[in-house]
Amino acid sequence: SGNLTTDTLYLQSKNSYERLLIIKEYDAAIAELKNKENEIICFTSGLKEIAEGHQELYINRNNLTVKRFKELISVYSGNIQDKINEFNKLRTSNR
């Protein structure tokens, strides 16, 4: 395998049942890659949310009240928990 010509010749050398199996394996591999891509996108989004929360706290470190600190932590932790749940859902559904 490696290029379209050799792949095509390889497929042509197989009977229709073998070709069907090869196509199914290929489709399954593509689906698995898309699922992994979705997991990575979700994970990256979670990391960005954490970074934003840290940055917000750092920028306002000298003028945060306890009340505002708790509000920020609540918002960001809720957003992060949503990302964790989304990620776990993706991982569970992909098995």
Backbone as CSV, one residue per row, in Angstrom:
resi,resn,N_x,N_y,N_z,CA_x,CA_y,CA_z,C_x,C_y,C_z
1,SER,0.842,-1.182,0.000,0.000,0.000,0.000,0.884,1.241,0.000
2,GLY,0.361,2.337,-0.492,1.168,3.535,-0.482,0.706,4.562,-1.477
3,ASN,0.217,4.118,-2.630,-0.300,5.096,-3.576,-1.556,4.543,-4.229
4,LEU,-2.237,5.389,-4.934,-3.535,5.022,-5.511,-3.418,3.852,-6.471
5,THR,-2.378,3.810,-7.275,-2.226,2.738,-8.259,-2.038,1.386,-7.581
6,THR,-1.117,1.311,-6.612,-0.892,0.029,-5.940,-2.095,-0.365,-5.095
7,ASP,-2.756,0.618,-4.483,-3.963,0.320,-3.710,-5.062,-0.223,-4.609
8,THR,-5.218,0.380,-5.782,-6.241,-0.062,-6.725,-5.924,-1.471,-7.224
9,LEU,-4.677,-1.717,-7.585,-4.277,-3.054,-8.035,-4.480,-4.082,-6.926
10,TYR,-4.160,-3.699,-5.711,-4.346,-4.599,-4.576,-5.821,-4.960,-4.419
11,LEU,-6.682,-3.959,-4.474,-8.118,-4.218,-4.350,-8.629,-5.075,-5.498
12,GLN,-8.140,-4.822,-6.699,-8.595,-5.588,-7.857,-8.185,-7.049,-7.766
13,SER,-7.125,-7.322,-7.035,-6.665,-8.704,-6.909,-7.500,-9.501,-5.906
14,LYS,-8.384,-8.854,-5.210,-9.210,-9.509,-4.184,-10.592,-9.815,-4.741
15,ASN,-11.229,-10.833,-4.131,-12.611,-11.110,-4.542,-13.532,-10.091,-3.886
16,SER,-14.790,-10.080,-4.282,-15.713,-9.039,-3.812,-15.900,-9.077,-2.298
17,TYR,-15.890,-10.255,-1.686,-16.031,-10.348,-0.237,-14.817,-9.724,0.462
18,GLU,-13.622,-10.040,-0.030,-12.409,-9.459,0.556,-12.386,-7.950,0.385
19,ARG,-12.831,-7.462,-0.781,-12.887,-6.013,-1.000,-13.856,-5.363,-0.019
20,LEU,-14.989,-6.007,0.198,-15.976,-5.480,1.145,-15.371,-5.390,2.547
21,LEU,-14.640,-6.425,2.952,-13.996,-6.404,4.274,-12.964,-5.285,4.370
22,ILE,-12.189,-5.109,3.316,-11.175,-4.050,3.299,-11.836,-2.684,3.405
23,ILE,-12.919,-2.488,2.665,-13.640,-1.207,2.705,-14.236,-0.974,4.081
24,LYS,-14.788,-2.019,4.694,-15.351,-1.875,6.048,-14.262,-1.520,7.057
25,GLU,-13.103,-2.159,6.935,-11.987,-1.843,7.831,-11.539,-0.396,7.643
26,TYR,-11.487,0.023,6.395,-11.098,1.401,6.085,-12.095,2.383,6.691
27,ASP,-13.388,2.121,6.481,-14.425,2.995,7.039,-14.357,3.047,8.558
28,ALA,-14.099,1.895,9.193,-13.988,1.856,10.655,-12.778,2.664,11.124
29,ALA,-11.678,2.565,10.387,-10.475,3.324,10.748,-10.719,4.825,10.616
30,ILE,-11.401,5.231,9.554,-11.727,6.653,9.358,-12.641,7.136,10.484
31,ALA,-13.647,6.343,10.841,-14.566,6.725,11.922,-13.814,6.864,13.241
32,GLU,-12.884,5.945,13.498,-12.099,6.016,14.733,-11.242,7.280,14.760
33,LEU,-10.642,7.618,13.628,-9.842,8.843,13.550,-10.697,10.085,13.780
34,LYS,-11.900,10.114,13.230,-12.796,11.257,13.441,-13.200,11.357,14.903
35,ASN,-13.448,10.217,15.540,-13.790,10.225,16.958,-12.627,10.757,17.790
36,LYS,-11.415,10.323,17.471,-10.233,10.824,18.186,-10.064,12.317,17.960
37,GLU,-10.320,12.759,16.730,-10.234,14.190,16.435,-11.224,14.974,17.287
38,ASN,-12.454,14.467,17.420,-13.457,15.133,18.259,-13.032,15.163,19.722
39,GLU,-12.419,14.079,20.196,-11.919,14.056,21.568,-10.828,15.117,21.761
40,ILE,-9.937,15.220,20.801,-8.849,16.197,20.890,-9.396,17.620,20.871
41,ILE,-10.370,17.875,20.018,-10.995,19.204,19.953,-11.649,19.535,21.292
42,CYS,-12.355,18.595,21.854,-13.015,18.809,23.146,-11.982,19.027,24.253
43,PHE,-10.948,18.200,24.279,-9.900,18.322,25.288,-9.205,19.674,25.183
44,THR,-8.891,20.081,23.956,-8.244,21.372,23.720,-9.129,22.516,24.193
45,SER,-10.416,22.402,23.934,-11.363,23.418,24.380,-11.370,23.523,25.902
46,GLY,-11.284,22.386,26.570,-11.216,22.386,28.031,-9.953,23.060,28.544
47,LEU,-8.832,22.775,27.889,-7.571,23.419,28.285,-7.632,24.930,28.077
48,LYS,-8.266,25.351,26.980,-8.411,26.793,26.729,-9.270,27.433,27.811
49,GLU,-10.301,26.736,28.233,-11.178,27.255,29.296,-10.393,27.416,30.597
50,ILE,-9.558,26.443,30.918,-8.716,26.530,32.114,-7.757,27.714,32.001
51,ALA,-7.135,27.859,30.843,-6.196,28.967,30.628,-6.902,30.313,30.768
52,GLU,-8.096,30.430,30.214,-8.856,31.685,30.326,-9.173,32.000,31.787
53,GLY,-9.560,30.975,32.532,-9.854,31.175,33.947,-8.633,31.636,34.718
54,HIS,-7.510,30.991,34.458,-6.266,31.395,35.127,-5.878,32.819,34.748
55,GLN,-6.008,33.134,33.464,-5.656,34.478,33.009,-6.557,35.525,33.659
56,GLU,-7.843,35.255,33.717,-8.802,36.182,34.344,-8.439,36.408,35.813
57,LEU,-8.116,35.331,36.511,-7.721,35.469,37.918,-6.415,36.249,38.053
58,TYR,-5.469,35.985,37.181,-4.183,36.688,37.252,-4.347,38.181,36.970
59,ILE,-5.081,38.502,35.932,-5.278,39.912,35.564,-5.933,40.686,36.712
60,ASN,-6.879,40.060,37.375,-7.640,40.741,38.427,-7.159,40.393,39.837
61,ARG,-5.977,39.832,39.961,-5.496,39.331,41.252,-5.432,40.393,42.341
62,ASN,-5.208,41.638,41.966,-5.047,42.685,42.971,-6.344,43.388,43.340
63,ASN,-7.394,43.130,42.609,-8.649,43.834,42.915,-9.859,42.905,42.964
64,LEU,-9.635,41.627,43.186,-10.748,40.684,43.303,-11.291,40.667,44.724
65,THR,-12.581,40.784,44.826,-13.217,40.582,46.126,-13.454,39.084,46.284
66,VAL,-13.714,38.667,47.468,-14.013,37.256,47.716,-15.247,36.855,46.921
67,LYS,-16.235,37.737,46.903,-17.470,37.447,46.172,-17.190,37.263,44.679
68,ARG,-16.424,38.182,44.083,-16.130,38.093,42.653,-15.255,36.877,42.348
69,PHE,-14.324,36.571,43.245,-13.482,35.392,43.087,-14.351,34.132,43.038
70,LYS,-15.280,34.030,43.969,-16.173,32.860,44.005,-17.034,32.776,42.746
71,GLU,-17.481,33.941,42.259,-18.273,33.961,41.023,-17.463,33.435,39.842
72,LEU,-16.240,33.942,39.716,-15.378,33.503,38.615,-15.081,32.007,38.700
73,ILE,-14.730,31.558,39.870,-14.425,30.141,40.065,-15.654,29.295,39.727
74,SER,-16.802,29.734,40.144,-18.041,28.998,39.871,-18.311,28.895,38.375
75,VAL,-18.176,30.008,37.670,-18.425,30.022,36.224,-17.430,29.119,35.505
76,TYR,-16.147,29.330,35.777,-15.131,28.546,35.073,-15.172,27.071,35.448
77,SER,-15.405,26.772,36.706,-15.462,25.349,37.091,-16.679,24.674,36.462
78,GLY,-17.786,25.405,36.344,-18.960,24.844,35.659,-18.679,24.584,34.196
79,ASN,-18.002,25.538,33.549,-17.645,25.357,32.138,-16.689,24.181,31.951
80,ILE,-15.733,24.076,32.858,-14.764,22.982,32.771,-15.453,21.647,33.024
81,GLN,-16.372,21.618,33.972,-17.105,20.377,34.242,-17.924,19.967,33.024
82,ASP,-18.506,20.939,32.326,-19.229,20.637,31.084,-18.300,19.994,30.063
83,LYS,-17.081,20.524,29.937,-16.102,19.962,29.000,-15.698,18.552,29.408
84,ILE,-15.508,18.334,30.701,-15.171,16.993,31.192,-16.286,16.022,30.852
85,ASN,-17.521,16.432,31.095,-18.665,15.564,30.790,-18.753,15.276,29.294
86,GLU,-18.533,16.305,28.487,-18.567,16.137,27.030,-17.471,15.172,26.575
87,PHE,-16.271,15.348,27.124,-15.149,14.480,26.778,-15.437,13.039,27.179
88,ASN,-15.920,12.843,28.399,-16.236,11.479,28.878,-17.338,10.843,28.035
89,LYS,-18.292,11.645,27.631,-19.369,11.151,26.764,-18.805,10.687,25.421
90,LEU,-17.908,11.470,24.845,-17.270,11.090,23.586,-16.473,9.798,23.757
91,ARG,-15.706,9.703,24.822,-14.881,8.506,25.045,-15.746,7.275,25.263
92,THR,-16.852,7.440,25.985,-17.742,6.306,26.252,-18.447,5.845,24.991
93,SER,-18.900,6.818,24.178,-19.642,6.463,22.968,-18.737,5.902,21.881
94,ASN,-17.427,6.120,21.991,-16.488,5.658,20.981,-15.927,4.274,21.270
95,ARG,-16.355,3.680,22.320,-15.826,2.332,22.660,-16.733,1.269,22.169
